[in-house]
Amino acid sequence: MKKLQLTGLYSLLLSATLNLSCQPEEQMFTFDPAAKLRFSADTVLFDTVFTDAQTVTKRFIVYNDDPRAVNISSVNLKGGDVSPFTITVNGLKNRSFENFRLLGGDSMLVLVDAFIDTKDEDLPFIVEDAVLFETNSNLQHVQLVAWGQDAFYFSDSILACNSVWTGSRPYVIFNSILVDSLCTLTINPGTKIFSHKGSSIFVKGTINAVGTSDQRITFLNDRLDEKFENAPGQWGGIFFLEGSRDNRISYADIRNSEYGIWLGTPDNDTIPDLVLESVKIENISRTGLIAFTSDLEAVNCLFDNCAEFVVGNFAGGNYRYLNCTFANFSFTFFRENPLFVVSDNLVLADGNVLIEDVKLDVLNCIIWGDFNDEIILNNDGGADFQASIRYSILKTTFPDFDVNQNLLNTDPLFINPFGYDYHIDSLSPAINAGILSKVDTDLDGVKRDSLPDLGAYEWHPDQ
């Protein structure tokens, strides 16, 4: 009997030994304190997080460089249950986890989110925490840092008449806003407006957004992480509707929307319904400036990087462009249309055609891109079409534009279009090629001389 018992015990030990020896090394645990984790980043940074709004998700990777498995006995946030951050490990979202096995040579993904409560402060403030890891008595961490920013929020709102927005805090728009008829929205220098995906600014009344060269007004998307810094189509745009009048936007940047400006303000006069001065409209998924039977004046403006038209003026109207730069290159998208189109007609979806007279004045401008013909004037409607294009650089094969001191197919030598820098080089043919007008400064606020340069920027030696 004893012999049988000993034989059974021996067989059990032998089986356990054989099973252990057959286990792959990467699945065998090591409890060696020298087996430490490695992280893809020592700090996870959220740059400008609006309070009371969920952030984007950041991530980092945890590596086990040891050939054997380790047991991560705990993963938790240093701030515990009151931390503004949450983490997701192995598909589970929480602030604390226990006992994760990480195989030898393997890795795991950790996701980080933040939700920061308002502090009722105008200036940005810093929020910090850390993800703590304990493995084989080793304590390691990854730092979490976010810049919190209180903001004013609007969602599906009709603004109070005669509202005034200041630069004290950002304005964040969800589900669009409306400036109603006979009402004015005044936007002061330095104000920043951020719109969520699908949100737009609709104007039946008036917008008076007047910035300065050193305190520009910003209209931008609310996704501020690096991936969306230059992502077109992140919000709708600014739409001026019928009845809107006396609008002015100066020293402002409009970026990353579907439309930069939509102007549909037909009336019986030729007074500009919208004046743009020293405005940048760029990185647009559809059209930068689209107008229908409207009246517009644009001075010292830059329109660039739009997937459809940079400027499309349809169904007539009165348009004046002074010292503007219109540029389009297919760096990040495929396009089919020339960048600058003015037409006396517009074919509607139901087959009807709108036809109105056109008056166009282009002076001291640059119209340039990578198409052979970047400017089209369409008079198929047969309306009165008055077009004056003078002292401008034009990308075109049409000889009719070779008048009025225009320069055809002469590269303006932009500094770096790929990097959104449309200042002109020191050898640019645009230098001193203009004629005196009412435009005394350039888009940057730099004084123009007696022989003004073409486009939105005046070249100077220190740029």
C-alpha positions in Angstrom: 0.0 0.0 0.0 2.8 2.4 0.9 4.5 1.5 -2.4 1.4 2.4 -4.3 1.1 5.7 -2.5 4.7 6.6 -3.2 4.3 5.7 -6.8 1.2 7.9 -7.1 3.0 10.8 -5.5 6.0 10.4 -7.7 3.7 10.4 -10.8 2.0 13.6 -9.6 5.3 15.4 -9.1 6.6 14.1 -12.4 3.5 15.3 -14.2 3.7 18.8 -12.6 7.4 19.0 -13.5 6.7 18.0 -17.1 3.9 20.6 -17.4 6.1 23.3 -16.1 8.9 22.5 -18.4 6.6 22.5 -21.4 5.2 26.0 -20.5 6.6 28.7 -22.9 9.0 31.1 -21.3 7.0 34.2 -22.1 4.1 32.7 -20.0 6.3 31.9 -17.0 6.2 34.6 -14.3 9.2 36.3 -13.0 9.2 38.0 -9.6 12.6 39.6 -10.1 12.5 43.3 -9.1 14.8 44.1 -12.0 11.9 43.3 -14.4 10.5 46.8 -14.9 8.0 48.1 -17.3 8.7 50.5 -20.1 6.3 53.2 -21.4 5.9 54.8 -24.8 5.7 58.3 -23.1 6.6 59.6 -19.6 3.9 62.3 -19.9 0.4 62.4 -21.5 -0.5 66.0 -22.3 -3.9 67.4 -23.0 -3.4 70.9 -24.5 -6.4 73.2 -23.8 -9.3 71.2 -22.4 -12.6 73.0 -22.2 -14.2 72.5 -18.7 -17.4 70.6 -18.4 -16.8 68.9 -21.7 -15.4 65.4 -22.5 -11.9 65.5 -24.0 -10.4 63.5 -26.8 -8.9 60.2 -25.8 -5.1 60.0 -25.5 -3.1 56.8 -25.3 0.2 55.3 -24.3 1.7 51.8 -24.4 3.1 49.7 -21.6 5.9 47.3 -22.6 7.3 44.2 -20.8 10.8 43.8 -22.2 11.6 40.8 -20.0 11.3 37.4 -21.8 9.1 36.2 -18.9 5.6 37.3 -17.9 5.1 39.8 -15.1 2.1 40.4 -12.9 1.1 44.1 -12.7 -0.4 44.0 -9.3 -2.1 47.4 -9.5 -2.8 50.2 -12.0 -4.5 53.2 -10.6 -4.8 57.0 -10.7 -2.9 58.8 -8.0 -5.9 61.1 -7.5 -8.2 58.2 -6.9 -12.0 58.7 -7.3 -11.7 62.5 -7.4 -9.3 62.5 -10.3 -10.5 64.4 -13.4 -8.9 61.6 -15.5 -10.1 58.1 -16.2 -8.1 55.2 -17.8 -9.1 52.2 -19.9 -7.0 49.0 -19.6 -7.9 45.8 -21.5 -11.2 47.4 -22.6 -12.3 48.3 -19.0 -12.7 51.9 -18.0 -12.1 52.9 -14.4 -9.7 54.7 -12.1 -8.2 51.6 -10.4 -7.3 48.0 -11.6 -5.6 45.0 -10.0 -3.6 42.0 -11.2 -2.9 42.2 -14.9 -0.6 39.6 -16.5 1.7 41.0 -19.2 3.5 38.3 -21.2 7.2 38.4 -21.9 8.0 40.7 -24.8 4.3 41.8 -24.9 2.7 45.2 -24.5 -0.7 46.7 -23.6 -2.5 49.9 -24.5 -3.7 52.3 -21.9 -6.3 55.0 -22.9 -6.7 58.2 -21.0 -9.7 60.6 -20.9 -10.3 63.8 -18.9 -13.4 65.7 -17.7 -12.4 68.9 -15.9 -14.9 70.8 -13.7 -15.3 74.5 -14.2 -13.3 76.8 -11.9 -14.9 80.1 -13.0 -11.5 81.5 -14.0 -10.6 83.4 -17.2 -7.0 82.3 -17.5 -6.1 78.7 -18.3 -5.1 76.5 -15.4 -3.1 73.3 -15.1 -4.5 70.0 -13.9 -2.2 67.1 -13.1 -2.3 63.5 -12.0 -0.4 60.2 -12.6 -1.1 56.6 -13.6 0.7 54.4 -11.0 2.0 50.9 -11.8 3.2 48.4 -9.2 5.1 45.4 -10.6 7.3 43.1 -8.5 7.5 45.7 -5.8 8.5 48.4 -8.3 6.5 51.6 -8.3 6.5 53.4 -11.7 4.3 56.1 -13.1 3.2 58.1 -16.2 2.4 61.7 -15.6 -0.9 63.2 -16.8 -1.1 66.9 -17.5 -4.0 69.0 -18.9 -4.5 72.7 -19.5 -8.0 73.5 -18.4 -9.9 76.4 -19.8 -13.3 77.7 -18.7 -15.5 78.8 -21.6 -18.9 80.2 -22.4 -21.1 77.5 -24.0 -24.0 77.9 -26.5 -26.1 75.1 -27.8 -28.9 75.4 -30.4 -29.3 79.1 -29.3 -30.8 82.3 -30.6 -28.5 84.9 -29.2 -29.8 87.8 -27.1 -30.0 91.0 -29.2 -26.9 93.2 -29.1 -24.7 90.5 -27.4 -21.1 91.4 -26.9 -18.4 88.7 -26.9 -15.0 89.5 -25.4 -11.6 87.9 -25.3 -11.8 87.0 -21.6 -12.8 83.3 -22.2 -13.4 81.2 -25.3 -16.9 80.7 -26.7 -17.8 77.1 -27.6 -20.8 76.3 -29.9 -22.7 73.1 -30.1 -25.6 72.6 -32.5 -25.3 76.1 -34.0 -26.3 79.6 -33.0 -28.4 82.3 -34.7 -27.9 86.1 -34.7 -31.6 87.1 -35.3 -33.0 89.8 -37.5 -32.4 93.4 -36.3 -29.9 92.1 -33.8 -26.2 92.6 -33.6 -23.4 90.4 -32.3 -20.3 92.4 -31.5 -17.1 90.4 -31.2 -14.2 92.2 -29.6 -10.4 91.8 -30.3 -8.8 88.6 -29.2 -12.0 86.6 -28.9 -11.8 82.9 -29.7 -14.8 81.0 -31.0 -14.8 77.2 -31.2 -17.5 75.2 -32.9 -18.3 71.5 -32.5 -18.7 69.1 -35.5 -21.8 70.1 -37.5 -22.2 73.5 -35.8 -22.5 76.7 -37.6 -23.1 80.4 -37.1 -26.2 81.8 -38.8 -26.7 85.5 -39.2 -30.0 87.2 -40.1 -29.0 90.3 -38.3 -25.5 91.7 -38.1 -22.0 90.6 -37.0 -19.5 93.3 -36.1 -16.3 91.3 -35.4 -13.4 93.8 -35.4 -10.0 92.5 -34.2 -6.5 94.1 -34.4 -3.3 93.0 -35.9 -2.0 91.7 -32.6 -5.4 90.5 -31.2 -6.9 88.6 -34.0 -10.4 87.0 -33.7 -10.5 83.2 -34.2 -13.2 81.0 -35.6 -12.1 77.4 -35.3 -13.2 73.9 -34.6 -13.3 72.7 -30.9 -11.0 69.7 -31.5 -7.7 71.1 -30.5 -5.5 68.0 -30.5 -2.7 68.0 -33.0 -4.5 65.5 -35.3 -7.2 68.1 -36.0 -5.0 71.3 -36.2 -5.3 71.4 -40.0 -8.3 69.1 -40.6 -10.9 70.7 -43.0 -14.6 70.2 -42.4 -14.7 70.2 -38.6 -17.6 72.7 -38.4 -20.1 74.3 -40.7 -19.0 77.9 -41.2 -20.5 81.4 -41.0 -23.8 81.8 -43.0 -25.2 85.2 -43.7 -28.8 84.9 -44.6 -31.3 87.0 -46.6 -31.9 90.3 -44.7 -28.5 90.4 -43.1 -26.6 93.6 -43.7 -23.9 96.0 -42.4 -21.6 93.1 -41.5 -17.9 93.6 -40.8 -15.2 91.1 -40.0 -11.6 92.3 -39.7 -8.4 90.8 -38.4 -9.9 87.4 -38.1 -9.0 83.8 -38.9 -11.6 81.3 -40.1 -10.3 77.8 -40.4 -11.1 74.1 -40.8 -14.8 74.5 -41.6 -17.0 73.2 -44.5 -17.6 76.7 -45.7 -15.6 79.7 -44.6 -18.3 82.3 -45.4 -21.7 81.7 -47.1 -23.2 85.0 -48.2 -26.8 84.9 -49.5 -28.0 88.5 -49.0 -29.8 89.7 -52.2 -31.1 93.2 -52.0 -31.8 96.2 -54.3 -28.6 98.2 -53.5 -24.9 97.9 -54.1 -23.8 98.6 -50.5 -21.6 95.8 -49.2 -23.6 93.5 -47.0 -20.3 92.2 -45.7 -16.9 93.9 -45.5 -13.9 91.6 -44.9 -10.6 93.3 -43.9 -7.3 91.4 -43.1 -9.2 88.1 -42.8 -7.7 84.6 -43.4 -10.1 81.9 -44.7 -8.2 78.6 -45.1 -8.3 74.9 -44.9 -11.9 74.5 -46.0 -13.5 71.2 -47.1 -15.8 73.0 -49.6 -15.7 76.7 -50.5 -13.8 79.4 -48.7 -16.1 82.3 -49.8 -19.4 81.5 -51.6 -21.8 84.3 -52.4 -25.1 84.5 -54.2 -26.5 87.7 -55.7 -24.8 89.6 -52.9 -22.6 92.7 -52.3 -19.2 92.2 -50.8 -15.9 94.0 -50.3 -12.7 92.2 -49.3 -9.4 94.0 -48.5 -6.1 92.5 -47.5 -7.6 89.0 -47.3 -6.1 85.6 -47.8 -8.2 82.7 -49.1 -6.4 79.4 -49.5 -6.5 75.6 -49.4 -10.2 74.9 -50.2 -11.4 71.6 -51.7 -14.0 73.1 -54.1 -13.7 76.8 -54.9 -11.6 79.3 -53.0 -14.1 81.9 -54.1 -17.3 81.3 -55.9 -19.6 84.3 -56.7 -22.8 83.1 -58.4 -26.1 84.5 -59.7 -24.7 88.0 -60.0 -23.8 90.5 -57.4 -21.3 93.2 -56.7 -17.9 92.1 -55.6 -14.7 94.1 -54.9 -11.4 92.6 -54.0 -8.4 94.8 -53.1 -4.9 93.4 -52.3 -6.2 89.9 -51.7 -4.3 86.6 -52.2 -6.3 83.6 -53.6 -4.3 80.4 -53.6 -5.0 76.7 -54.0 -2.7 73.8 -54.2 -3.7 70.1 -54.1 -1.4 69.2 -51.2 -3.9 67.3 -49.1 -7.0 66.8 -51.3 -8.1 66.2 -54.9 -10.0 69.1 -56.5 -11.8 69.5 -59.8 -12.6 73.3 -59.9 -10.6 76.4 -60.6 -10.1 78.4 -57.5 -11.8 81.7 -58.5 -15.2 81.6 -60.3 -17.6 84.5 -60.9 -20.9 83.8 -62.7 -24.0 85.7 -63.7 -26.1 82.6 -63.3 -26.8 79.7 -61.0 -28.7 76.5 -62.0 -30.8 75.3 -59.1 -31.6 71.7 -58.1 -35.1 72.0 -59.7 -33.6 73.1 -63.0 -34.6 76.8 -62.6 -31.8 79.3 -63.3 -31.1 82.4 -61.3 -29.6 85.2 -63.5 -28.5 88.6 -62.2 -26.0 91.4 -63.3 -22.4 91.2 -62.2 -20.0 93.9 -61.2 -16.5 92.7 -60.3 -13.5 94.8 -59.4 -10.2 93.0 -58.7 -7.2 95.2 -57.9 -3.6 94.4 -56.8 -4.5 90.8 -56.2 -2.8 87.4 -56.7 -4.9 84.4 -58.1 -2.6 81.4 -58.2 -2.7 77.6 -57.9 -1.6 74.4 -59.6 -4.3 74.4 -62.4 -3.6 75.9 -65.8 -6.7 78.1 -65.5 -7.5 79.3 -62.0 -9.9 82.1 -62.9 -13.3 81.7 -64.7 -15.7 84.4 -65.6 -19.1 82.9 -66.7 -21.5 85.1 -68.6 -23.7 82.3 -69.9 -26.8 83.9 -68.4 -26.5 86.9 -70.7 -26.7 89.4 -67.9 -24.8 92.7 -67.8 -21.3 91.6 -66.8 -18.8 94.3 -65.8 -15.4 93.0 -64.8 -12.4 95.0 -64.0 -9.2 93.1 -63.2 -6.1 95.2 -62.9 -2.6 95.0 -61.6 -2.9 91.4 -60.6 -1.0 88.1 -61.0 -3.3 85.6 -62.7 -2.9 81.9 -63.4 -4.6 81.5 -66.7 -4.3 80.5 -70.4 -6.9 83.1 -71.5 -5.2 86.0 -73.4 -8.2 88.3 -72.7 -6.7 88.8 -69.2 -3.4 90.1 -70.6 -4.5 93.8 -70.1 -4.4 96.4 -67.4 -0.9 95.7 -66.2 -1.8 92.1 -65.2 1.0 89.5 -65.0 -0.1 86.2 -66.4 1.4 82.8 -65.3 4.2 84.5 -63.4 4.9 82.6 -60.2 4.4 85.0 -57.2 7.0 83.0 -55.2 5.1 82.3 -51.9 7.4 81.5 -49.0 5.8 78.1 -48.1 2.3 77.3 -49.3 2.4 73.8 -47.8 2.9 75.4 -44.4 0.2 78.1 -45.0 2.8 80.9 -45.4 1.7 83.0 -48.3 4.1 85.9 -47.7 6.0 86.7 -50.8 9.7 86.0 -51.3 12.3 88.8 -51.8 12.4 87.9 -55.5 8.7 87.9 -56.1 7.4 89.7 -59.2 4.5 90.9 -56.9 6.9 93.4 -55.2 6.1 97.0 -56.2 3.8 95.8 -59.0 0.6 97.4 -57.7 -1.0 100.8 -57.9 -1.9 103.1 -55.1 -5.3 102.5 -53.5 -7.1 103.1 -50.2 -5.2 100.1 -48.7 -2.5 101.6 -46.5 -1.4 98.5 -44.6 -1.2 94.7 -45.3 -2.8 91.7 -43.6 -0.2 91.8 -40.9 -0.7 95.5 -40.3 2.5 96.4 -42.0 2.6 99.8 -43.7 2.4 99.7 -47.5 4.7 102.0 -49.5 4.0 104.2 -52.5 4.5 101.2 -54.8 2.4 98.6 -53.1 3.0 94.9 -53.6 0.4 92.6 -55.0 -1.6 90.3 -52.7 -2.4 90.4 -49.0 1.2 90.8 -47.8 3.7 93.6 -48.4 7.2 92.3 -48.6 9.7 93.8 -46.1 13.3 92.8 -45.4 12.7 91.6 -41.8 10.0 89.1 -42.5 
